């Protein structure tokens, strides 16, 4: 299994725990699992999802020169809008 961390609008290899999202690529099951940070915004969520879909189609080049993820099935959390993002920021009078 390989963990890719989504930080600064891109995925990279890493063992860090902090990031906007994490893509876990599992060679045994040929799947990629995308998990979001609870405080990630909608735009960054969609950006991470699009990049994860791309990785699961064409793969990700690892530091050792191996390309992992080609043809993987992507699993992700529900892409619903969080309640805090639907709140009115301010009212016009």
N, C-alpha and C positions, 0 to 999 in steps of 0.2 A: 504494500500500500504506500502511496505517495500523497503527501499533503501539499497542496498549492494554496498560498495565502494571497488574497486579493487586497492589495494596498496601493494607494496612489493610482487608482484606475487600471491596474494590471495585475495579473497573476504571476507569482514567482515561487520557486522552491523555498521552503523554510520550515523551521521547527517552531517558529514563533506562535504564540497563542493569540496575539492581538492582530486584528485585521478586520476589514469590513465584511469579508466572507471567506469561507474555506471550501476548497474543492478537493475531495478525497477520491483518488483514482485507485480502484481495486482491480488488479490484474486477474485475480482468481474468478471473479464474477463478471468481469468486463463491464463494470459500471462506474459512473462518476456520481458522487453525492455532493450536492451543493448545500451548504449551511450558511445562513446569514447571521450577522451580529444583530442583537436586538435594537440597536440605535442607528442602523443603516437607513439612509433615505431611499425614497422610491426610485429616483434616477440612478443612484449607484447600484441599487438592487437589479435594475434592468440591465445596466452595463455589465455587471458581474455575470448575470444569466446569459447574455449574448456571448460573452467571451467563453463561458463554460461550455455552451453549445458548440462553439467553434472548436474548442479543445477536444470535445468528445467526437468530433467528426474528423479532424485532421491531426490531432495529437499535440503533445507538448514536448519540446526538446529539453531533456534533462541535462544536468551538468556533466554527466558521464557520457553524453553523446547518444543515449538511447531515446527514442521517441515513444512516448506512452500516451494512450488514450484514443488511438485511432479506432473508430467504429464502436466506441463505448456508448452505453445507454445512460442518459442523464436523469438523475432523480433529484428533486429539489423540494424545499418547503413550499407551502402554498404561497402564491404570488398575490396575496391580498394586500390591500392598503391598510396600514396600521391606523388605529384610532387617532393617535396623536397627529397623523398627517391629514386627517379630515376635519380637524378643528379649525374654526375661524380664527385667524391671527389677530384681527382687529375688525371693528365694525365701522362702516361709513355712516355718517349722519346727514 
